[in-house]
Amino acid sequence: MPDLPVHLWFAITSLGGAGMTLPLALAIALWLAVGYSWRLAAGWLLLLGAAIGVVTITKLAFLGWGVGVRELDFTGVSGHATLSTSVYPVAFFLMFLPARSKLRVVGVLLGLAVGIAVGLSRVVLSAHSPSEAVTGCLVGALAALLFVRMAWEAKPGQLSAWPVTVSLLLLALLTHGVHVPTQRWVTHIALTVSGHDRPFIRAKWKAVRKAHRDIAPLSQTFNTLAPASNLAAIA
């Protein structure tokens, strides 16, 4: 892991917060509708919504019913990683869309790099396991790349790259660090739907796996000794 100060990791991880990425996503949709077509704006929102849906379903499954993968320490797709790897590549792509193809590719790669950095920060700050951060990056990147493919040949009207770039950068500065309690909302929904009083927690969930591992050798030992005991009884 890169040896960075903790406050810098927090600054990086905040780039993936819903309070920053969702306003950017809506601004992207608005610029697409104004400068290109409502079809592209709707396509972008549908792809982003599908990615958010994957995150939400996996989180609901764990918080409400304890559904996860203990072998991978997986309790749900990282929302920060998903949002950052979906929104930032599309944001940079939109800025460079009127430019040459090479600049578009650079923009998409730069956005993916930001998203991956956010995913890494979630692991460093112990907010997510590696499997959760990786799956988040993959889900977000898939949504972004599908949109880029859809919009690659888009022909802008009279829209210049400057107002798009300035507005997105200004919005990013204004919303950086804004907190939206998405985890609290998802937890509330999970408890309401599942009917449980308390959500499943990673530490207790992992402790169940450890307990099974500790019990297994005892049962194996008993099974190994059982035939000898039976022989002794027969003798």
ZIGI-V115696 format. One record per backbone hydrogen bond with DSSP energy under -0.5 kcal/mol. NH is the residue of the N-H (numbers start at 1). CO is the residue of the C=O. Records with the same first field share a line. If there is no record, write none. Layout:
BEGIN
NH->CO + CO
END
This chain:
BEGIN
4->2
8->5
9->5
10->6
11->7
12->8
13->9
14->10
15->12
16->13
17->14
20->17
21->17
22->18
24->20
25->21
26->22
27->23
28->24
29->25
30->26
31->27
32->28
33->29
34->30
35->31
36->32
37->32
41->37
42->38
43->39
44->40
45->41
46->42
47->43
48->44
49->45
50->46
51->47
52->48
53->49
54->50
55->51
56->52
57->53
58->54
59->55
60->56
61->57
62->58
63->59
64->60
65->61
66->62
67->61
68->66
69->74
70->68
72->69
73->70
74->69
75->73
78->132
82->78
83->79
84->80
85->81
86->82
87->83
88->84
90->86
91->87
92->88
93->89
94->90
95->91
96->92
97->93 + 94
99->96
104->100
105->101
106->102
107->103
108->104
109->105
110->106
111->107
112->108
113->109
114->110
115->111
116->112
117->113
118->114
119->115
120->116
121->117
122->118
123->119
124->120
125->121
126->123
127->122
128->122
133->129
134->130
135->131
136->132
137->133
138->134
139->135
140->136
141->137
142->138
143->139
144->140
145->141
146->142
147->143
148->144
149->145
150->146
151->147
152->148
154->151
156->154
157->35
164->160
165->161
166->162
167->163
168->164
169->165
170->166
171->167
172->168
173->169
174->170
175->171
176->172
178->175
182->180
185->181
186->182
187->183
188->184
189->185
190->186
191->187
192->188
193->189
194->190
195->191
200->63
205->201
206->202
207->203
208->204
209->205
210->206
211->207
212->208
213->209
214->210
215->211
216->212
217->213
218->214
219->215
220->216
221->217
222->218
223->219
224->220
225->221
226->222
227->223
229->225
230->226
231->227
232->228
233->229
234->230
235->231
END
